[in-house]
Amino acid sequence: MQLTNTIDECDRCVVLSEEDYKLADDIILRPNVVLICDEPHDDYITKAPEIIVEVISPSTAKNNEGYKFQKYEAERVMYYVIVYPKELYAKVYKLKDGRYDKQGDFTKERYDFDETLYKASVDFEKVFKRFHK
């Protein structure tokens, strides 16, 4: 995974896929990808990840753009990335003053997550290269 390559030298951060994120006993979400640093729990994620990535499909769009967006914002996840593989673009949101601020729509650009512990980044051109036909 491309996000993993940017944090290889960090021994405090890990990129996980399809892991449970426990917000409360009755609220457990399963993001597609997370970047988490200093997570104390082994069985599931208990603290806000630095980055969450959700990949949109017709069946998940409403949940990812609405419910999960609000939950991640309330939990103070610093970056939320919504990937639209069919349309070949991603929306990046950054938490600012407790609310998500859209950083832009990305197709071929590189984005630096400057407020992560190990300064992660993503080259969206490389991400979307695998989706081109």
HELIX and SHEET records of a PDB file:
HELIX    1   1 GLN A    2  THR A    6  1                                   5    
HELIX    2   2 ALA A   61  LYS A   62  1                                   2    
HELIX    3   3 ASN A   63  TYR A   67  3                                   5    
HELIX    4   4 LYS A   68  ALA A   74  1                                   7    
HELIX    5   5 PHE A  124  LYS A  129  1                                   6    
SHEET    1   A 6 CYS A  13  SER A  17  0                                        
SHEET    2   A 6 VAL A  33  CYS A  37 -1                                        
SHEET    3   A 6 ILE A  51  VAL A  55 -1                                        
SHEET    4   A 6 TYR A  79  TYR A  84  1                                        
SHEET    5   A 6 TYR A  89  LYS A  96 -1                                        
SHEET    6   A 6 ARG A  99  PHE A 106 -1                                        
SHEET    1   B 2 TYR A  21  ALA A  24  0                                        
SHEET    2   B 2 ILE A  27  LEU A  29 -1                                        
SHEET    1   C 2 ARG A 110  ASP A 112  0                                        
SHEET    2   C 2 SER A 121  ASP A 123 -1                                        
END                                                                             
